[in-house]
Amino acid sequence: MANIPSSGLQLRSIIKASGELELSLAEAPVAAPGGDEVLVRIEASPINPSDLGLLLGAADMSTAKASGGVTTASVPAQLMRAMGARVDQSMPVGNEGAGVVIAAGPDPAAQALVGRTVAVLGGAMYAQYRTIKAGDVLPLPAGATAADGASCFVNPLTALAMVEVMRREGHTALVHTAAASNLGQMLNKICQKDGVELVNIVRSPAQAKLLADSGARHIVDSTSPNFMDELVAALTATGATLAFDAIGGGKLASQILSGMEIAANSKPGAYSRYGSTTHKQVYIYGGLSTAATELARSYGMAWGLGGWLLTPFLMNLGAEGVQRLRQRVADELKTTFASHYTAEISLAEALQPDVIAAYNKRATGEKYLINPSKGL
């Protein structure tokens, strides 16, 4: 077996009972791979919105201060109850990433991965090394870099899962908000390739142009003074009755349901005082807005609003279905599922308050990549 380092740097997040978030780098022991395990030297790991929830918790990052390699920030007292399950627990961060397998256990399947660049979904990825089962990594195609494969789980599988949900629940077209995001651009490519009508809701003319340039047909800007009319027109044209909302707060989910109802009622003979019988569904899968979700129930009784997460869906999909999705990601890694990054930062830079402020903006189309080997 190759020389295995005894330890490596790992980013840790803890919320203390005193009401303080503390981010730091710690030397974590490296577990030698055994059996069917592999040891991956992590070279790229993205900062996804789902990572920020664990990394920063409910802290007010405008209070962030750095001293001696440790960054602290205050957690508002009224939000500490929501953090109760993690108080005083030092937690590793990072859902996914990619790197090179530098050692493996004796299992032939694990040994076959030595020297390969692989993608990993397994948590604790903001670290220099990660020991994990060989079956939980995805070997990348020849010529693919760690940066190419760093984001090949969360966003690609989420986008593919949205189309799966559409088909399984009997819908024929989709609506997606924050549609100019990395995930949104992937979903747009999937829908174009698979012949699925997609209504893309964006938040600026620049985002609308970005999607239009990539071939999107139905784009609606929520900042337009004619937003509802334009939304209804797109919903009528596509017949979309299923939406995935990354915003969460505010009126947008309700506006989508209202638009779907108007579109359904535009069909001859569809009117009923109880509303249309067409079921309309919005799933909130993100929280770009932390405001309350406002509902103005003007869409009859055949509607649903709920939360949706990727992991429970994949568990219900089963191993064969998940492998089918993973294989498609690998096959289209540099086309449909290509990710673009605003900046590559080191583990140490990820703790700097000004850098945190940049990646915590959660700006659509801006994505940061941590390279644990940078600067070392």
C-alpha positions in Angstrom: 0.0 0.0 0.0 1.2 3.5 -0.8 2.5 5.8 1.9 -0.5 7.1 3.8 -0.3 10.4 5.6 -1.1 10.2 9.3 -3.3 13.3 9.2 -4.6 16.1 7.0 -6.3 19.4 7.3 -10.1 19.4 7.6 -12.5 22.4 7.9 -14.7 22.2 11.0 -17.8 24.2 12.1 -19.2 24.4 15.6 -21.9 26.4 17.2 -21.3 26.9 20.8 -23.9 27.1 23.6 -22.6 30.7 24.1 -24.2 31.6 20.8 -21.1 31.8 18.7 -20.2 30.1 15.4 -16.6 29.0 15.2 -14.9 27.9 11.9 -11.4 26.4 12.0 -9.0 24.1 10.3 -8.0 21.0 12.3 -5.6 18.2 11.8 -7.8 15.1 11.4 -6.4 11.6 11.4 -6.4 9.8 8.0 -7.9 6.3 8.2 -6.0 3.7 6.2 -8.4 2.1 3.7 -9.4 -1.5 4.4 -11.5 -4.0 2.5 -13.4 -2.3 -0.2 -12.3 1.2 0.8 -10.3 3.8 -1.0 -8.3 6.9 0.2 -8.9 9.9 -2.0 -6.7 13.0 -2.0 -9.3 15.8 -2.4 -8.5 18.4 -5.0 -11.8 20.1 -5.6 -15.0 20.5 -3.6 -17.8 23.0 -4.4 -19.6 25.3 -1.9 -23.3 24.5 -2.6 -26.2 26.2 -0.9 -26.8 23.0 1.0 -23.2 23.2 2.4 -23.7 26.7 3.6 -26.5 25.6 6.0 -24.1 23.4 7.9 -21.0 25.6 7.4 -22.5 28.8 8.7 -25.7 27.7 10.5 -27.9 30.6 11.6 -24.9 32.9 12.3 -25.0 36.6 11.4 -22.0 36.7 9.2 -21.9 40.5 9.3 -20.4 39.9 12.7 -17.6 37.6 11.5 -14.1 38.1 12.8 -10.9 36.2 12.1 -8.1 35.8 14.6 -5.3 33.2 14.8 -6.7 31.0 12.0 -10.2 30.9 13.6 -13.2 32.7 12.4 -16.1 33.5 14.7 -19.6 35.0 14.3 -22.6 35.6 16.5 -25.7 33.5 16.3 -28.8 35.6 17.1 -30.4 34.5 20.4 -33.8 33.9 18.8 -32.2 31.4 16.3 -30.3 29.3 18.8 -33.2 27.0 19.4 -33.2 25.9 15.8 -29.5 25.1 16.2 -30.1 23.0 19.3 -29.3 19.6 17.7 -25.8 20.7 16.7 -24.8 22.8 19.7 -21.2 22.2 20.9 -20.6 19.6 18.2 -17.6 20.2 15.9 -18.8 19.1 12.5 -17.0 18.4 9.2 -18.5 20.1 6.1 -18.7 19.6 2.4 -21.2 17.2 0.6 -19.3 16.4 -2.5 -15.9 16.7 -4.2 -13.4 15.0 -6.4 -9.7 13.9 -6.3 -7.3 11.1 -6.9 -7.3 7.7 -5.3 -3.9 7.3 -3.6 -4.4 4.0 -1.8 -7.0 1.3 -1.5 -7.9 -1.8 0.5 -7.3 -5.3 -0.8 -10.6 -5.7 -2.5 -10.1 -5.9 -6.3 -12.7 -3.3 -7.1 -11.0 -0.9 -4.7 -7.5 -1.7 -6.1 -8.7 -1.0 -9.6 -9.3 2.6 -8.7 -5.8 3.5 -7.5 -4.5 6.4 -9.5 -8.0 7.2 -10.9 -9.6 10.6 -10.6 -13.0 10.1 -8.9 -16.0 12.0 -7.7 -17.2 11.5 -4.2 -20.5 12.1 -2.4 -20.1 11.4 1.3 -19.7 14.4 3.5 -16.6 15.8 5.2 -15.2 16.9 1.8 -13.6 20.2 2.8 -10.5 18.2 3.8 -7.3 17.1 2.2 -8.1 13.4 2.4 -11.2 11.2 2.6 -11.5 7.5 3.1 -14.7 6.0 1.6 -16.1 2.8 0.1 -15.2 2.2 -3.5 -18.9 1.8 -4.4 -19.5 5.3 -3.3 -17.2 7.0 -5.7 -17.7 7.7 -9.4 -14.7 7.1 -11.7 -14.4 10.1 -14.0 -13.9 9.8 -17.8 -10.4 9.9 -19.2 -9.2 13.5 -19.4 -11.6 14.8 -16.8 -10.0 16.8 -13.9 -11.1 16.9 -10.3 -12.6 20.4 -11.0 -14.7 18.8 -13.8 -16.1 16.2 -11.5 -16.3 18.1 -8.2 -20.0 19.1 -8.7 -21.2 15.9 -10.5 -23.5 14.7 -7.7 -25.7 17.3 -6.0 -26.6 19.6 -8.9 -26.6 17.0 -11.7 -28.6 14.4 -9.8 -31.0 17.1 -8.5 -31.7 18.3 -12.1 -32.2 14.7 -13.3 -34.4 13.9 -10.4 -36.7 16.8 -11.2 -37.4 15.3 -14.6 -37.9 11.9 -12.9 -40.4 13.4 -10.5 -42.2 15.1 -13.4 -42.7 11.8 -15.2 -43.5 9.7 -12.1 -46.2 12.2 -10.9 -47.8 12.4 -14.4 -46.8 16.0 -15.3 -45.6 16.9 -18.8 -43.6 20.1 -18.3 -41.6 21.9 -15.6 -41.2 25.3 -14.0 -37.9 26.2 -12.3 -36.9 29.3 -10.3 -33.5 30.8 -9.9 -33.1 29.2 -13.3 -29.8 30.8 -14.3 -28.0 29.0 -11.5 -25.5 26.2 -12.3 -28.3 23.7 -11.5 -30.7 25.7 -13.6 -28.4 25.7 -16.6 -28.0 21.9 -16.3 -31.8 21.4 -16.1 -32.2 23.6 -19.2 -29.8 21.4 -21.1 -31.5 18.2 -19.9 -34.9 19.4 -20.9 -33.7 20.5 -24.4 -32.0 17.1 -24.9 -35.0 15.1 -23.6 -37.7 17.2 -25.3 -39.3 18.5 -22.0 -40.9 21.9 -22.0 -39.3 24.1 -19.2 -40.4 27.5 -17.9 -37.3 29.3 -16.5 -38.0 32.0 -13.9 -35.0 34.3 -13.4 -34.4 37.5 -11.4 -32.7 39.9 -13.9 -32.5 40.7 -17.6 -28.8 39.5 -17.6 -29.9 36.1 -16.3 -32.6 35.9 -19.0 -30.0 36.7 -21.7 -27.7 34.0 -20.3 -30.4 31.3 -20.7 -31.6 32.6 -24.0 -28.1 32.4 -25.4 -28.0 28.7 -24.3 -31.2 27.9 -26.2 -33.9 28.2 -23.5 -37.3 28.9 -25.0 -39.5 30.0 -22.1 -37.9 32.6 -19.9 -39.7 34.8 -17.5 -38.1 37.6 -15.4 -39.7 38.0 -12.0 -38.6 41.7 -11.9 -40.6 42.5 -15.1 -43.6 44.8 -14.5 -45.6 42.3 -16.6 -44.3 39.3 -14.8 -47.7 37.6 -14.1 -48.9 38.1 -17.7 -45.6 36.7 -19.1 -45.7 33.8 -16.6 -49.3 32.8 -17.5 -48.3 33.0 -21.2 -45.4 30.6 -20.7 -47.5 28.2 -18.5 -50.3 28.2 -21.1 -47.8 27.5 -23.9 -46.1 24.6 -22.0 -48.9 23.2 -19.9 -46.5 23.0 -17.0 -48.2 22.0 -13.7 -45.1 21.1 -11.7 -42.6 23.6 -10.3 -39.3 23.4 -8.3 -38.7 26.5 -6.3 -35.2 27.4 -5.1 -36.3 30.7 -3.5 -38.7 29.5 -0.8 -39.7 32.8 0.8 -42.0 35.4 -0.5 -44.9 35.2 -3.0 -43.3 33.4 -5.9 -44.6 29.9 -5.1 -48.1 31.3 -4.8 -47.7 33.3 -8.0 -46.7 30.1 -9.9 -49.7 28.2 -8.6 -52.0 31.2 -9.5 -50.5 31.2 -13.0 -51.0 27.5 -13.4 -54.6 27.9 -12.4 -55.2 30.7 -14.9 -53.6 28.7 -17.6 -55.7 25.6 -16.8 -58.9 27.7 -16.8 -58.1 29.1 -20.2 -59.2 25.9 -21.8 -62.8 25.9 -23.1 -65.2 24.4 -20.6 -62.7 24.3 -17.8 -64.4 26.8 -15.5 -65.6 25.6 -12.1 -66.4 27.7 -9.1 -64.2 25.2 -7.1 -61.3 25.9 -9.4 -59.7 23.6 -12.1 -59.5 19.9 -11.5 -55.9 20.0 -12.8 -53.5 19.3 -10.0 -50.8 21.9 -9.6 -47.7 21.2 -7.5 -44.8 23.4 -6.3 -41.9 21.8 -4.4 -39.6 24.1 -2.4 -36.1 22.6 -2.5 -34.0 25.6 -1.6 -34.1 28.7 0.6 -32.4 31.6 -1.2 -35.0 33.8 0.5 -35.4 33.2 4.3 -38.6 35.3 4.3 -42.0 33.6 5.1 -43.7 31.8 2.3 -46.8 33.8 1.4 -49.8 32.1 0.0 -52.8 33.9 -1.6 -55.1 30.9 -2.3 -56.5 31.9 -5.7 -55.9 28.5 -7.3 -58.9 26.3 -6.4 -58.4 23.2 -4.4 -56.3 20.9 -6.7 -52.9 22.0 -5.6 -50.0 21.1 -3.4 -47.0 22.9 -1.8 -44.3 20.9 -0.1 -40.6 20.5 0.6 -38.4 18.3 -1.6 -34.9 17.0 -1.0 -32.6 14.9 -3.2 -31.4 12.3 -0.8 -34.9 10.9 0.2 -35.9 10.8 -3.4 -32.8 8.8 -4.4 -33.4 6.4 -1.5 -36.9 5.7 -2.9 -35.6 5.5 -6.4 -33.4 2.5 -5.6 -29.9 1.4 -6.5 -30.6 0.6 -10.1 -32.3 4.0 -10.7 -29.5 5.9 -9.0 -26.9 4.1 -11.0 -28.7 5.0 -14.2 -28.6 8.7 -13.2 -25.0 8.5 -12.1 -24.0 6.9 -15.4 -25.7 9.7 -17.4 -23.8 12.3 -15.4 -20.5 10.5 -16.1 -21.3 10.2 -19.9 -22.2 13.9 -20.2 -19.8 15.4 -17.6 -18.3 18.0 -19.9 -21.5 18.9 -21.8 -24.8 18.7 -20.0 -23.3 18.7 -16.6 -20.4 21.0 -16.9 -20.0 23.4 -14.0 -18.4 26.8 -14.0 -16.8 28.5 -11.0 -16.4 32.1 -9.9 -13.2 31.4 -8.0 -11.0 28.6 -6.6 -10.1 29.1 -3.0 -8.0 27.3 -0.4 -9.2 25.9 2.9 -7.6 28.8 4.7 -9.2 31.3 2.3 -12.6 29.7 3.0 -12.3 31.0 6.6 -11.6 34.7 5.6 -14.6 37.0 6.4 -14.4 38.8 3.1 -14.3 35.5 1.1 -17.2 34.2 3.2 -19.2 37.3 2.4 -18.6 36.6 -1.3 -19.7 33.0 -1.4 -22.5 33.5 1.1 -24.2 36.0 -1.2 -25.6 32.8 -2.9 -25.8 34.9 -6.1 -27.3 33.0 -9.0 -24.6 31.8 -11.4 -21.8 32.3 -8.9 -20.2 29.2 -7.5 -17.0 28.8 -5.4 -14.6 25.8 -5.4 -12.5 24.8 -2.5 -9.1 23.2 -3.5 -7.7 21.7 -0.2 -4.3 21.4 -1.9 -4.1 25.1 -2.8 -1.5 27.1 -0.9 0.1 24.1 0.9 
